[in-house]
Amino acid sequence: MFYETLDNHIMTVDCSARGNSFEAGKPSLWSSRWIMPVPVPVANMDLHPDGKRFLVFSEPETSTEQRNSVHATLLLNFSDELKRRIP
């Protein structure tokens, strides 16, 4: 089982269910990579179907100068642009 800790790390723990009982093993850190917290109820991680990888929101690895600037792209008249590109 995987879960996210309160300090935004992914943990794993072996568990088993037998009849009406549930047993959990000792938790261990799955990755030391910090996951960026997001507002509830948005999920900030998702397990890949192969069970070996996660898709996560993480803080970008940038310099301090780059962290203080924000870049956004705004596309106006999307349908017009789509018609222009795909006649």
C-alpha positions as CSV (number, residue, x, y, z in Angstrom):
1,M,0.0,0.0,0.0
2,F,1.2,3.5,-0.8
3,Y,0.2,6.7,1.1
4,E,1.3,10.3,1.4
5,T,2.7,11.6,4.8
6,L,1.8,14.9,6.4
7,D,5.2,16.2,5.3
8,N,4.4,15.3,1.7
9,H,6.5,12.2,1.0
10,I,5.4,8.8,-0.4
11,M,5.5,5.9,1.9
12,T,4.9,2.2,1.3
13,V,3.8,-0.5,3.7
14,D,3.2,-4.2,3.2
15,C,-0.3,-5.3,4.3
16,S,-2.5,-8.3,4.3
17,A,-6.1,-9.1,5.0
18,R,-7.2,-12.4,6.4
19,G,-10.9,-12.9,7.1
20,N,-12.0,-9.9,9.2
21,S,-8.4,-8.9,10.2
22,F,-6.0,-6.4,8.6
23,E,-2.3,-6.5,9.3
24,A,0.1,-3.8,8.3
25,G,3.9,-4.1,8.3
26,K,6.5,-1.4,9.1
27,P,6.2,1.7,6.8
28,S,9.2,2.7,4.8
29,L,10.0,5.8,2.7
30,W,9.3,5.0,-1.0
31,S,11.1,8.1,-2.3
32,S,12.9,11.0,-0.6
33,R,11.5,13.3,-3.3
34,W,9.1,15.9,-1.7
35,I,5.6,16.2,-3.3
36,M,4.1,19.7,-3.7
37,P,1.0,20.1,-1.6
38,V,-2.1,21.0,-3.5
39,P,-5.6,22.2,-2.4
40,V,-8.0,19.6,-1.2
41,P,-9.8,17.7,-2.9
42,V,-7.3,17.6,-5.7
43,A,-5.0,14.6,-5.7
44,N,-1.3,15.4,-6.1
45,M,-0.1,11.9,-7.0
46,D,-1.3,9.0,-9.1
47,L,0.2,5.5,-9.4
48,H,1.2,4.3,-12.9
49,P,-0.5,1.1,-13.9
50,D,2.8,-0.8,-13.7
51,G,2.9,-0.1,-10.0
52,K,6.5,1.1,-10.2
53,R,6.1,4.9,-10.9
54,F,4.1,7.8,-9.7
55,L,3.0,11.0,-11.4
56,V,3.3,13.8,-8.9
57,F,3.2,17.5,-8.6
58,S,6.7,18.4,-7.4
59,E,8.5,21.7,-7.0
60,P,10.4,22.6,-10.1
61,E,14.2,22.4,-9.9
62,T,15.0,26.0,-10.7
63,S,17.2,28.8,-9.4
64,T,15.9,31.3,-6.8
65,E,15.6,34.0,-9.5
66,Q,13.4,31.7,-11.7
67,R,11.2,30.8,-8.7
68,N,10.3,34.4,-8.2
69,S,8.9,34.8,-11.7
70,V,5.7,33.3,-13.1
71,H,5.2,32.5,-16.8
72,A,1.7,31.9,-18.2
73,T,0.5,31.4,-21.7
74,L,-3.0,32.6,-22.6
75,L,-4.5,31.5,-25.9
76,L,-7.4,33.6,-27.0
77,N,-9.9,32.6,-29.8
78,F,-8.9,29.0,-29.5
79,S,-11.5,27.8,-32.1
80,D,-10.3,30.4,-34.6
81,E,-6.7,29.2,-34.1
82,L,-7.8,25.6,-34.5
83,K,-9.7,26.3,-37.7
84,R,-6.6,28.1,-39.1
85,R,-4.3,25.2,-38.3
86,I,-6.7,22.4,-39.4
87,P,-8.8,23.6,-42.3
